[in-house]
Amino acid sequence: MQAVLGSGGLRRPESAGLWTLAWRRFCRDRVGVASFAVVLFFFCVMLASGLRLVAADWAGEAGVNYAPPTFVGPGTSDRQPVSPASPRGVEAPGVNPADPLADVLSEIRGKGAAQRDETDIVDPLADVLAEIRAERSGGASHAEIKSATLAFGGDRWGRDVLKKAIKGTETSMFVGLAAAALTALLGTLFGALAGYYGRWIDDFFNWFYSIFTAVPYLLLILAIAAVLNQKGTMTVILILSLTGWTGIFRLVRAEYLKHKVREYIQAADAIGASHARRMFVHILPNVSHVVLVQLSLHVVLFIKSEVVLSFLGFGVGVETVSWGSMLNEAQSELILGYWWQLAAATIAMAALVTGFSLFTDALRDALDPKLK
């Protein structure tokens, strides 16, 4: 506490408010500050990607197919060489010594290819088109401008895995933040109405709450996603927010049941404050710490839920990339020994989820009014 000197002398000492004390407690938590820095970094990456400052060309073929990371070095192709007489990828003569007819078949194919070459009509515009392609690519062919290695590797189409991970950060974090904000709005509104008015309004919302909690959460969102059968970022946000408000509703309802009978609400009633003012001006600021903590918890939950939906094919569309779609693509790549897309998506998701979870714990401790 500190005394404030005014025109009339010393005033009564003023004590710090709830949010000031919470900020001081939070700043003393080194783990909380570090986790907040991690969350802030991912938030800046999301904004930069949304404004197309980074990873704007994530869909472009920056390297060769399955380009390895730069620190691994160029990959060695284990494919068999293709002979000029077999333009469609037919094996060269002698590649399969166990087949007694291999030489005969390859000779027949070679004769057929030679006959086709003799009868082919020469394209008079072939040289002109080749020059135009060379000019557009800066004097080099499309195959020559593709990099043999990328910073964190490439996928099956040669797209940069690092740029895909950045774009996936934008998608997954935007879904988590938007769905959590909408969930907090619905849960707070329903909880305030049920806890403040009680009676049949409380019974109705409790019945509505029981319907959603009767089904396991993951099965519920999968069932709704399968019924809607429409992929997209907004669809995922609506699915998650319309099914995830129950936890916030339960806590806010309990807080409103406790606060509506306290002296300051009775005083507001005595001076003629309306029900809406008592609900959202007097009570809501006193329960906002509960909403804030639940909001951060739901961000983590919805990020993981979006990854699961996209991994199973019910999330974002094919024109959008997320960590879940990257993990889905990495299934077949991992069998072939290409691990970098799986590693990029896993590391990015683990860093954000861990940082947000630690930040939520520190925020919950800082906002606890019992701590001094």
N, C-alpha and C positions, 0 to 999 in steps of 0.2 A: 504493500500500500504506500501511497505517496500523497503528501499534502499539496494542495494547489493554492498559490497566493493570488488573491483577487483584489479588487478595489476596496473591498470592505475588510481586508485582513485575511487571516487564514480561514479557509473553508474546511469542510469535513473531508477527511481522507477518502479518496476514491479507490475502489478495488477493481482489479482487472476483470473483464468480462469472460464469459464462457469460451468464446472463440479465441481470445487473446491467450488465455491459459492453455487451451488446446494446442495452439500454434507453438507455444514455448515448450510444451511437453514433447511435441512432435520433433522439434529441432534438436532436442537432446537425444533422440533415438537415432544413432548413426545408421543402423540397418534400415530404418524407415526412410531416412534421407537418401541413402544410396538406392533403395528400391524406387523411390519417387523419381530419381534421376533416370533410371532405366525406363520407367513408364513414360516420362517426358520425352526421352529419346525416340521411343517407338511412336509416340503421338506426333512428333515432328516429322518422322519418316512417313506417317500416314498422310499428313498434310502436304508434304512435298510431292508424294506420289499422286495425290488427288489433284494437285495443281499442275501435274505433268512436268514438274521440275526434274524428277528422276524417274527412271524406268518407264518412260513414255513409249519406248520402242521394245517393250518386253516380248512382243509377239514376233519380232523379226528374227530371221535365222542368222545369228551372229557367228556361228561356228559350224563345224562339221557335225554329223550325227554322233551323239554320245561323246562330245568333246570332253576330255578329262580336265580336271582342274590344273591350273598352271603349275602348282607346286608338285603335282604328280608327274607332269611331263606328257609329251605327245603319246597317244595310244598306238599300239602296234596291231595292225589288222591281221586276223587269223583266217581271213577268207581265201579261198583258192583263186589263183589268177584265172581270168577269163580270156580265152583265145579269141583272136579276131574273127575266126570262123563261127563263133557262137555268140552273137551279139545279145542274146536274151539271157545270158548267164549260164549257158550249158557248160559243163565241166570240160576242161581241155583233155585231149587224148592222153591216156595213161594215168589219170588221177586215181582210178580205181582198179588196181591190178587184179583184184579178186574177181572181177567181172570179165569172162572170156570174150564177150561181145562188145566191150567198151571201145576197142580200136575200130571195129567194123562200123559201129554206130556213129562214132565221131567222124570217120571218113565220109559216110553218107551225108551227115549234116554239113560237113565242110563243102562237099560238092554242091549241095542244095543252096548253101549261102552264096557260093561263087556264081551259080547260075542266076540268083536273084540280083546280085550286084551287077551282072552284065545287062540285065533287062531293066534295071532301075532307070527312071527318067531323071536327068540332072536338073536340079532346081536353079533357074537363072538368077533368083533373088537371094540365094544362100549367102553369097559373099557380102551383099549389101546389108542383109539382116545381121550378119556377124559383126560388121563394122559398127552398126548402130548399137548393138549390145555392148561392144567394147567401149564405145564413147560414153554410154550411160554408166558403165561400171568403172570409169576412169582408166580405160585402156587395158583392163584385165577382165578375164571371164568370171562368171559368178562363182565358179568352183574355187578360183584362186583367191578371192577376197574373203572367203570363209576361214576363220582362224582354226588352227589345229588344236589349240587349247583355249580355255576361258578361265576367268579368275576362280570361279567355283564350279566349273564344269557346265555342260550343256545337256539338254534332254534329247529325246529321239529325233526331234526336228531341228536340232542345233540351236534352240533358244537358250539364252543365258539364264542359268539357274539362279544366280544372284538377283537379277532383275525380277524374275518370277517370285522369289521370296519377298522382295520389297513390295511388289504388287499384291502378293498374298497378305502382307502385313496391312495394307490399306483395306482390303476386303474384310479380313477377319476382325480387325479392330473396329472398323466402322460398324459392322454388324453387331459386335459386342456392345459398343457404346450406345448406338441407336436403340437396340432392343432393350438394354438395361434402363435407358431413360424412359422409354414408353412403359416398361414394366413398373418402374417406380411411380410414374404418374397414375397408372391404373390402380396399383396396390394401395397407394396413399389415399386416393379418392374413395375407393371402396371401403378401406379400413376406417377412414374418417366418418363416413356416413353411417357405417354399421356401429362403430363404437360410440358415436355422439348421440344418435337418435335412439338406438336400441329397438326394442319391441319387434314389430313385424319386419322392419327394414333389416335389423340385425339377423332375424331368422332367415330372410331371403338370401342375404349374402353368405351366411353360413351354409345354407343348402347348396348354393352355387359353388362355394369353396370345396365342399365335400365331393362334388361331382368331379372336379379336376384332380383332387388328391387321391381319389379312389383308384386311379390308373397310374402305374409307375411313369415318372416324368419322361424318360427316354423313349419308352414305348408309345407314350401319348404323342410326342412330337413326330415320331416316325409314322404313326398312323395318320395324323393330320396331313403330313407331307405327301404320303402316298395317295390320300383321297384328293387333295388339291391337284396333284400331278402337274405342277407348274413350277419350273425352276426360275431362280432369280434372286437377287439380293434383297429386294423389298419383300418377296414372299417369305424368305427365311426370317427377316426381322419381324414380320407379322406373326409367324408361327411361334417364334420364341417368346415374344412379348405377350401374346394372348394366352399362353399356357404357363408363364413363369411368374405371374403376379401374386400367387397364393402365399408365398413366404412373407413378402412385404405386407400383404393384407393382414395376416395373422398378428404380426408384431405391432403394426400401427393401430389396429383395432384394440389391442390390449392397452396401449399407451393412452388412447382416447378414453377408454373406460376408466382409467386411473385419473386422468387430468380433468375430466369434465365435472367432477365433484369437488375440486379443490377451491380454496378461498378466492383466488384471483379470477376464476371463472364465475363464481357467485357474485363477485364485485362487478365484473363486466355485465352480468345479467341485471344487476341492480341499477346501473347507470343507463340501461336501455340498449346495450349492444346487440346487434342482430345475431342470428344463429351462424350465418356465414362468417361474420367477423370473429365470433368466438372460436369457430372451427379453424380458420385459416390465418388469422392475425394473432390470436392469443395462444392457442394450443399448438399449432403446427411448428412455430419456432422452437418450442420446448421438446419436440419429438424429432426435429430435423436431423439430429445426430444419428438416430436409428435409421432413418431413410438413407442418409449418406453412406453409412457403412454397408447397408444392404445393397445399395446401388453399386458400390465397388465389388462386392461379392458376386453380384449377378453379371458383371462384365466378364469376370473370369469364367463363370459357368456358361455363358452364352458363346464365348469364344471357343470353348471346347465343344459345345453342342454344334456350332456351325461347322467345325472341322469334321465331326462325326457325320453330319448330314451330307456334306460335300464328298466325304470319303465313300459313303454308301451310294452316292449318285442322286440324292434328293436335295442338294443344296444349290449352289450357284450354277449358272449355265456354262456351256462350253466356251463362250466368248469371254468369260471372266475367270481369273485364276485366284485360288485361295490355297491355304495350307492343306486343306482337306483334299482338294483336287490334285495337288502335288503329291501327296502321300498315295493317292489312288494310282497315279501314273508310275510311282516308284515301285509298285508291287512287281510289275513285269520287268522293270529295269534291274531290280535287285537280284533277280534270278540269273541275269546275264552278267552280274558282277559290277554293274554301274550303281554305285551307292551314293553319289554326291547329291542327287535331288532329295533323297530321303534324309540325308544329313542336314541339308540346308533348311528344309521345312521343320525338322524336329528341333534343331538348335534355336531357330527363330521363335517357334511356339513355346519351347521350354523356357527361354529367357523372358518372354513377355508374361507368361502365366506365373512363373516364379516371382518375378518382380512385382506383379500386380497383387499376388497373394501376400507377400511380405508387406507391401504398402498398405493393404487392407488391414492387416494385423496391427501395424503401427498406428493407423488412423483410428481404429477401434479403441486402442489403449489411450490415445490422446484425447478422444472425445468422451471418455468415461468420466462423468462428473464426480465419481467417488474418489478419483485420483487427485491429489493436490500437488 
